[in-house]
Amino acid sequence: MRVLPAARLVAAATVIALLTAANSPAEADDPAVPSLPPIPAVPGLPIPSLPTDLLVPKFIGAPALKKPLAAPVVPQNPYLAPNGTSSMHNDAYSTDAYAVSGPLGRQLTLRSRSYGVRECATIAFDSQHRILGLCGGLEGFTMMVIDPVSLNVIDELRISERDLTSGANPLTDICGGTYFFLDAHDHAFATTTDSGIAEVSVAADGTLTRVNDWPMASYLPEGDCLVATGVGWDGRLWWFSQQGVIGTLDRSSGDVHVTRLPEGEGIFNSVSSDETGGMYLVTTHATYRMDATTAGEPEVTWRIPYDRGTATKPGQLSQGSGTSPTLIGKRWIGIADNAEPRSNVIVYDRRKGVTNRFHCSVPVLADGASATENSLVAAGNSLIIENNYGYAGVQSTLLGKSTTPGMARVMITANGCHVGWTNNEVIAPTSVAKASLGNGLVYAYTKPVRKDLIDAWYISAIDIRTGKIRWSRLTGTGIQWNNHYAAIYLGPDGSLYVATVAGLMRLADGG
C-alpha cells in the first residue's frame, strides 16, 4: 500500500483564494464580487467550520417514516459494478435512484474530511464498499480510495494534469476528469485531460494501479476533448467528445471506430445504456440513440431535436439540455430541454420499431427562471427535476445569496404526463439530487437565502409522494461547504455522502 506523502499537509492555499483566482478576469475585477478572508482547508482534517454555524438552525423538521416506493426494475449491466455503486448516476439507466434506504433524520451524525482544494464530484463504491472518488483540483485529477466511515484516504493516484495556461475556467471545465465508471472487477475507466481513457484497478488492500491507457486525441479535432465514457451490454467501451465525436473501443484488440455528429452539436453530460444494445446521449441540440454495428462502428439509430432556447441560461454549462438521459423501465427515456419561458420535462418512447417516439412534454419550474444542469431523478414512474437557475459560479451563493428555488415531480402515465407537485421552498443550487426508493425520500443539497449574509448549507430530505421537505440538516456555513455540481450519493449501508470544494462529508442516522 502506498504511503501518502506528508508534504500534502502543507496545503497552505486556501479554498476561497483559489476559487476567486479561478474566476474569469471580468469576475475578478468586478467590485460586486466580495473580498473575503481565507478559509484554510487542510488535508486529513475535517472541513473547517465557522463560528456562524452556531447562529443558524442545525436541524429543521422531524424524522421521516420509511415508506418504500415501488419502481420498475433496472437490469444489471454485466460490465458494471452493481447498480447503485458504478457511477455518478448510479447505474446504466442513469436513474439517480437507490434501492437502499438513506437517512431518515434520526439522531443524525455528520462527519467530514478535507482533501485540500479537491472536489470528488464523481464517486463509486468498490466490492468492499470503499469509496472510489475522482477528485479534481487546480493541479489536475486524482483517483482516491477512501474509507467509507472515517473518510480517511487509503490510497491515491494522479490520473491527469490540468493545463492552467489553456484559459479554461477550472470551475466549469469538464474536459477529462468529470466522469468515470467502475466495472464488476473493481476497475475504473476515466477520461483524462489529454483525451485518453485510463483504466485503474483497485486491489483488495485498496492500492490503486494504472493498468491501461488508450489515447484518443488523434481521433479528435484541435481543441476538442473527451467528456464521458460508457460501456454497452456487450462489453464494448464507448467514448464521447465535447465537439460531438463518438467512438467505440474494443479493449481486447484496441480497435477504435468513430463517427461525427452534425457540426455545432456539443456533448456536456454523461450517457446511458440499456440491454437492447442502445447507447443514449443528449447533445446541445438533440436526444440520440446510438448502436454499434457488428464491426463495432457507432451509428445513429434515431435522433430527436428539442427546444434548446436562445441562450445559455445562468446555471448551465452550455446552451441546451443540462441532463443526462434517464431511462425508466423498458419503454421511457426522459430529458429536460432549455425552452422559454419555462423548461420542459420531455419523455420519449425508446423501444425499437416505434414510429412516434414523442410521449409528452410538461413545462416545469419558474417562468423566466428555469434551468437544470443536473439529471432527472427516476422515482417510480415519475421524474424529479430541480431548478439550478442563477448559479453562475461560487460567487452566486456568497453573502446569504442563493439561486432560484424550485423542485417538481412529473408523473408518467400511459396517456401522457402531468406535474404531480412543485415545491418552491427547495433551493438547490447544483445538487444532483438522489432518490431512496427504500424509504420514499429524495435528497437535495440546499442553501436558503439569508438576510444576515450567512451562507448556510443543508442536506434536505423531501417526500417523493408529496413534495414536502421532511427535514434539513446543517452541514456548515461558508464557501467551503459549497458542493459546486458534485452529486449526492448513498452508500451500500444507506449512509449519505456529498463532496464539497474542500472535501467530503458523510451523514447517517445514529442510535
C-alpha positions in Angstrom: 0.0 0.0 0.0 1.4 3.4 -0.9 2.1 5.8 1.9 0.6 9.2 1.3 3.3 12.0 1.3 3.3 14.1 4.4 4.0 17.1 2.2 0.4 17.3 1.3 -0.3 18.6 4.8 1.3 21.9 3.8 -1.8 22.8 1.7 -1.4 26.4 2.7 -3.5 27.5 -0.3 -7.0 28.3 0.8 -10.3 27.4 -0.8 -11.5 30.9 -1.1 -8.3 32.3 -2.6 -8.0 29.6 -5.2 -11.7 29.8 -6.2 -11.5 33.5 -6.6 -8.4 33.2 -8.7 -10.2 30.7 -10.9 -12.9 33.2 -11.8 -12.7 35.0 -15.2 -10.9 38.3 -15.3 -14.2 40.1 -15.5 -15.4 38.5 -12.4 -12.1 39.1 -10.6 -12.3 42.8 -11.4 -16.0 43.1 -10.6 -16.4 45.2 -7.4 -19.6 43.2 -6.7 -17.5 40.1 -6.0 -16.5 40.5 -2.4 -13.0 40.0 -1.0 -13.4 37.5 1.9 -10.9 36.3 4.4 -9.2 33.0 3.6 -10.6 29.7 4.9 -7.9 27.1 5.2 -8.7 23.5 4.1 -6.0 21.2 5.4 -5.9 17.6 4.1 -6.7 15.0 6.7 -8.7 17.3 9.0 -12.4 18.0 8.9 -13.8 20.5 6.5 -13.3 23.7 8.6 -16.3 25.1 10.5 -17.0 28.7 11.3 -18.5 30.4 14.4 -21.5 31.3 12.3 -22.5 27.6 12.4 -23.9 28.5 15.9 -26.2 31.2 14.5 -28.3 29.1 12.2 -30.6 26.1 12.9 -28.8 22.8 13.0 -31.9 20.7 12.3 -35.3 21.7 10.8 -38.3 19.4 10.6 -38.7 15.9 12.1 -37.5 12.4 11.3 -39.3 10.7 8.4 -41.0 7.3 8.4 -39.8 4.7 6.0 -42.2 4.4 3.1 -40.6 2.4 0.2 -41.5 3.4 -3.3 -42.2 0.8 -6.0 -40.2 1.3 -9.2 -39.5 -0.5 -12.5 -36.6 -2.9 -12.3 -33.3 -1.6 -13.5 -31.4 -4.5 -15.1 -27.8 -5.1 -14.2 -25.2 -4.3 -16.9 -22.8 -7.3 -16.5 -19.8 -5.0 -17.3 -20.6 -2.5 -14.5 -20.3 -2.7 -10.7 -23.7 -3.5 -9.0 -26.5 -1.0 -9.5 -26.1 2.0 -7.2 -22.3 1.7 -7.0 -20.9 2.1 -10.5 -21.1 5.8 -11.5 -22.3 9.3 -10.8 -25.8 8.5 -11.9 -25.9 5.1 -10.1 -26.5 2.6 -12.9 -26.6 2.0 -16.7 -30.1 3.7 -16.8 -28.8 6.8 -15.0 -31.8 6.6 -12.7 -30.1 8.5 -9.8 -32.2 6.3 -7.5 -31.2 3.7 -4.9 -32.9 0.6 -3.6 -31.3 1.2 -0.2 -32.9 3.3 2.5 -31.0 6.5 3.2 -31.0 8.6 6.3 -34.4 9.2 7.9 -33.3 12.0 10.1 -33.0 10.2 13.4 -30.1 11.3 15.6 -28.1 12.3 12.6 -24.3 12.2 12.7 -22.2 14.2 10.3 -18.5 13.6 9.6 -16.2 15.3 7.1 -12.7 15.2 5.8 -10.8 17.8 3.8 -8.6 16.8 0.9 -7.2 20.3 0.3 -8.7 22.1 -2.6 -10.1 19.0 -4.3 -13.7 18.1 -5.0 -14.6 14.4 -5.5 -17.5 15.1 -7.9 -17.9 11.5 -9.1 -17.6 8.6 -6.7 -18.4 4.9 -6.9 -18.2 2.0 -4.3 -15.9 -1.0 -4.9 -16.6 -4.6 -4.0 -15.5 -3.9 -0.4 -17.8 -0.9 -0.2 -14.9 1.5 -0.1 -15.4 4.9 -1.8 -13.6 5.4 -5.1 -13.5 9.1 -6.0 -12.3 11.0 -9.0 -11.2 14.2 -7.3 -10.4 17.4 -9.2 -8.3 20.4 -8.1 -6.4 23.1 -9.8 -3.5 20.8 -10.3 -5.5 18.1 -12.1 -7.5 14.9 -11.3 -6.7 12.2 -8.8 -8.3 8.9 -8.2 -8.7 8.3 -4.4 -9.7 5.2 -2.4 -11.5 6.5 0.8 -12.6 4.7 3.9 -16.5 4.9 3.9 -16.8 5.6 7.6 -13.7 7.6 8.7 -13.3 9.2 5.2 -9.6 8.8 5.5 -7.6 8.3 2.3 -6.4 4.8 1.8 -4.5 5.4 -1.5 -4.4 7.9 -4.3 -3.1 8.1 -7.9 -2.9 11.1 -10.2 -4.8 10.4 -13.4 -4.1 13.6 -15.4 -2.7 17.1 -15.1 -4.7 20.3 -15.7 -3.4 22.8 -18.2 -3.9 26.1 -16.4 -2.5 28.0 -19.5 -5.4 27.0 -21.7 -7.6 29.8 -20.5 -10.4 27.4 -19.4 -12.1 28.1 -16.1 -11.3 25.0 -13.9 -14.6 25.6 -12.1 -16.6 24.9 -15.3 -14.2 22.9 -17.5 -15.5 19.3 -17.9 -12.7 18.2 -20.3 -11.5 14.9 -18.8 -11.8 14.1 -15.1 -15.5 14.6 -14.7 -17.0 11.1 -15.3 -15.8 7.6 -14.8 -17.4 4.2 -14.4 -16.5 1.2 -12.2 -16.8 -2.3 -13.6 -17.6 -5.6 -11.9 -13.9 -6.3 -11.2 -13.0 -3.1 -9.4 -11.5 -1.5 -12.5 -12.3 2.2 -13.1 -12.4 3.8 -16.6 -11.9 7.5 -16.6 -11.4 10.2 -19.2 -8.2 12.2 -18.9 -7.3 15.8 -19.7 -5.1 14.7 -22.6 -8.0 13.0 -24.4 -7.3 9.5 -23.2 -9.0 6.8 -21.3 -7.3 5.5 -18.2 -8.0 2.1 -16.6 -7.2 1.9 -12.9 -7.6 -1.2 -10.7 -8.4 -1.3 -7.0 -6.6 -4.1 -5.2 -8.0 -6.0 -2.2 -5.9 -3.8 0.2 -7.1 -0.6 -1.6 -4.0 0.0 -3.6 -4.5 1.8 -7.0 -2.7 0.7 -10.1 -2.9 2.2 -13.6 -3.1 -0.8 -15.8 -4.1 0.6 -19.2 -4.2 3.8 -21.2 -5.9 4.3 -24.5 -5.0 7.6 -26.2 -7.9 9.1 -28.3 -6.5 12.5 -29.2 -5.6 11.5 -32.7 -9.3 11.0 -33.5 -10.4 14.5 -32.3 -10.2 17.9 -34.0 -8.0 20.5 -32.5 -9.4 22.0 -29.3 -11.7 19.1 -28.6 -11.6 16.8 -25.5 -13.2 13.7 -24.0 -16.2 14.3 -21.7 -17.6 10.8 -20.9 -17.2 7.1 -21.3 -19.8 4.3 -21.1 -20.0 0.5 -21.6 -22.6 -1.4 -23.5 -24.1 -4.8 -22.5 -21.6 -6.5 -24.9 -18.6 -5.0 -23.0 -17.7 -2.5 -25.8 -16.4 0.7 -24.4 -17.8 4.0 -25.8 -16.4 7.5 -25.5 -17.8 10.9 -26.3 -16.1 14.2 -27.0 -17.3 17.7 -26.3 -17.5 18.6 -30.0 -19.6 15.6 -30.9 -17.1 12.9 -31.9 -18.3 9.5 -30.7 -16.1 6.4 -30.6 -16.1 2.7 -29.7 -13.1 0.8 -28.3 -12.6 -2.9 -28.4 -10.4 -3.4 -25.3 -9.1 -6.8 -26.5 -7.9 -5.7 -29.9 -7.5 -2.0 -29.4 -9.7 -1.3 -32.5 -11.3 2.1 -32.5 -14.2 3.3 -34.7 -15.5 6.8 -34.7 -18.4 8.9 -36.1 -19.0 12.6 -36.0 -22.3 14.2 -35.1 -23.6 17.3 -37.0 -21.3 20.3 -36.8 -22.0 22.5 -33.8 -23.6 19.9 -31.6 -21.8 19.5 -28.3 -21.8 16.9 -25.5 -21.6 18.2 -22.0 -23.2 15.3 -19.9 -22.8 11.6 -19.3 -24.6 8.8 -21.2 -26.9 5.8 -20.5 -27.3 2.3 -22.0 -29.8 -0.5 -22.0 -29.9 -4.2 -22.5 -31.1 -3.9 -26.1 -27.7 -2.5 -27.1 -28.6 1.1 -27.2 -26.3 3.9 -26.0 -28.2 7.1 -25.3 -27.0 10.7 -25.1 -28.2 14.3 -25.2 -26.3 16.9 -27.1 -26.9 20.6 -27.1 -29.4 20.1 -29.9 -31.0 16.6 -29.7 -31.5 13.3 -27.9 -29.9 10.3 -29.6 -29.8 6.5 -29.6 -26.6 5.0 -30.9 -25.9 1.4 -31.7 -22.7 -0.4 -32.8 -22.6 -2.5 -36.0 -21.2 -6.0 -35.9 -17.8 -4.4 -36.8 -18.1 -2.0 -33.9 -18.8 1.1 -35.8 -21.1 3.6 -33.9 -24.2 4.5 -35.8 -27.1 6.9 -35.2 -30.3 4.8 -34.7 -32.5 7.8 -34.1 -32.2 11.5 -33.3 -34.9 13.8 -31.8 -34.3 17.5 -31.7 -35.6 19.6 -28.8 -36.0 23.3 -28.0 -32.6 24.4 -26.9 -33.6 28.0 -26.2 -31.9 31.2 -27.4 -29.0 31.4 -24.9 -27.1 29.6 -22.2 -29.1 30.2 -19.0 -27.3 31.2 -15.8 -26.9 27.8 -14.1 -26.0 25.8 -17.2 -22.7 25.0 -18.8 -24.0 25.1 -22.4 -27.0 26.2 -24.5 -29.1 23.1 -24.4 -30.2 20.4 -22.0 -28.2 20.0 -18.8 -29.4 16.5 -18.3 -28.0 13.1 -19.0 -30.7 10.8 -20.4 -32.7 9.0 -17.8 -34.2 5.6 -18.6 -37.3 4.2 -16.9 -38.4 0.6 -17.4 -38.3 -0.9 -20.9 -40.0 2.0 -22.6 -39.2 5.5 -21.4 -36.4 8.0 -21.8 -36.6 11.4 -20.2 -34.7 14.7 -20.5 -35.2 18.4 -19.8 -34.9 21.0 -22.6 -33.8 24.7 -22.4 -37.0 26.3 -23.6 -38.5 29.7 -22.6 -40.4 30.8 -20.6 -40.1 27.5 -18.8 -38.0 24.4 -19.3 -39.9 21.2 -20.2 -39.6 17.7 -19.0 -39.8 15.6 -22.1 -40.5 11.8 -22.3 -39.9 9.7 -25.4 -40.6 6.0 -26.2 -37.2 4.4 -26.7 -38.4 1.0 -27.8 -37.2 -0.5 -31.1 -39.7 -0.3 -34.0 -41.7 2.6 -32.6 -42.9 5.1 -35.2 -44.0 8.0 -33.0 -41.4 8.4 -30.2 -42.8 11.6 -28.6 -44.9 10.8 -25.5 -45.2 14.1 -23.6 -43.7 17.5 -22.7 -44.6 19.3 -19.5 -43.5 22.8 -18.5 -41.9 23.0 -15.1 -40.4 25.4 -12.6 -40.5 29.2 -12.7 -41.5 31.4 -15.6 -38.4 33.2 -17.0 -36.1 31.5 -14.4 -36.0 27.7 -15.1 -32.8 25.7 -15.8 -31.3 22.5 -14.7 -27.7 21.3 -15.1 -28.4 18.0 -13.3 -30.1 14.9 -14.4 -33.7 14.0 -13.8 -34.3 11.5 -10.9 -36.3 8.4 -11.8 -38.7 7.9 -8.9 -41.1 5.1 -9.7 -42.9 6.1 -12.9 -42.0 9.7 -12.5 -39.2 12.1 -13.0 -38.0 14.7 -10.4 -36.3 17.9 -11.6 -34.5 20.6 -9.5 -34.0 24.3 -10.5 -30.4 25.5 -10.9 -31.3 28.8 -12.5 -29.0 31.6 -11.3 -25.9 29.6 -10.4 -23.1 31.3 -12.3 -20.3 30.1 -10.0 -19.4 30.1 -6.3 -19.9 33.8 -6.1 -23.7 33.3 -6.8 -24.1 31.8 -3.3 -22.0 34.2 -1.2 -23.2 36.7 1.4 -26.5 35.0 2.0 -27.5 34.8 -1.7 -28.8 31.7 -3.4 -30.3 30.6 -6.7 -33.9 30.4 -8.0 -36.0 27.9 -5.9 -37.9 25.0 -7.3 -38.3 21.2 -7.4 -41.0 19.4 -9.3 -42.2 15.8 -9.9 -43.6 14.8 -13.3 -45.8 11.8 -13.4 -45.7 9.5 -16.4 -48.9 7.7 -17.4 -49.9 5.6 -20.4 -51.7 8.7 -21.9 -49.2 11.4 -21.2 -47.6 13.3 -18.3 -48.6 15.8 -15.7 -46.9 17.7 -12.8 -47.5 15.8 -9.5 -46.2 18.5 -7.3 -44.0 21.6 -7.3 -42.1 22.8 -4.2 -40.8 26.4 -4.4 -39.2 26.2 -0.9 -36.4 23.9 -2.1 -33.3 25.9 -3.2 -30.7 23.6 -4.5 -28.0 25.5 -6.5 -26.3 22.4 -8.1 -27.0 19.3 -6.0 -27.5 16.3 -8.4 -30.4 15.1 -6.2 -30.8 11.4 -5.5 -33.8 9.3 -4.6 -34.0 6.5 -2.0 -36.6 4.0 -3.2 -36.1 2.2 0.1 -37.7 5.0 2.1 -39.5 7.2 -0.3 -37.3 10.3 0.1 -35.3 12.4 -2.4 -32.3 14.2 -1.1 -31.1 17.6 -2.3 -28.2 19.8 -1.2 -29.8 23.2 -0.3 -28.9 26.7 0.6 -31.6 29.1 1.8 -31.5 32.9 1.2 -30.5 34.7 4.4 -30.7 38.4 5.1 -28.0 38.1 7.8 -25.4 37.3 5.0 -24.6 33.8 6.5 -24.0 31.1 3.9 -25.7 28.1 5.4 -25.7 24.7 3.5 -28.1 21.9 4.3 -28.9 18.3 3.3 -32.6 18.2 2.8 -34.9 15.2 2.6 -38.1 15.7 0.5 -41.1 13.3 0.5 -41.3 11.9 -3.0 -45.0 11.4 -2.8 -46.0 14.9 -1.5 -43.0 17.1 -2.3 -42.9 18.3 1.3 -39.5 18.9 3.0 -39.4 16.4 5.9 -36.1 17.6 7.4 -33.0 19.6 6.7 -29.6 19.1 8.5 -26.9 21.8 8.5 -23.6 20.7 7.1 -21.9 24.0 7.7 -21.6 27.7 6.9 -19.2 29.3 4.5 -17.9 28.8 0.9 -16.1 25.6 1.9 -19.4 23.8 2.1 -20.4 24.6 -1.5 -20.8 21.3 -3.4 -20.4 23.0 -6.8 -22.1 20.4 -9.1 -20.9 17.4 -7.0 -23.6 14.7 -6.6 -25.3 13.3 -3.6 -24.6 9.5 -3.1 -25.9 6.8 -0.9 -23.5 4.0 0.1 -24.4 0.4 0.3 -25.2 0.8 4.0 -27.5 3.8 3.4 -25.0 6.5 4.5 -25.3 9.7 2.5 -22.2 11.4 1.0 -21.7 14.8 -0.5 -18.5 16.3 -1.8 -17.7 20.0 -1.5 -14.9 22.2 -2.8 -12.9 21.4 0.3 -13.6 17.7 0.9 -16.2 15.0 1.5 -18.9 14.6 4.2 -20.9 11.6 5.5 -24.4 11.8 7.0 -26.0 8.8 8.7 -28.7 8.0 11.2 -27.5 7.3 14.7 -28.7 5.3 17.6 
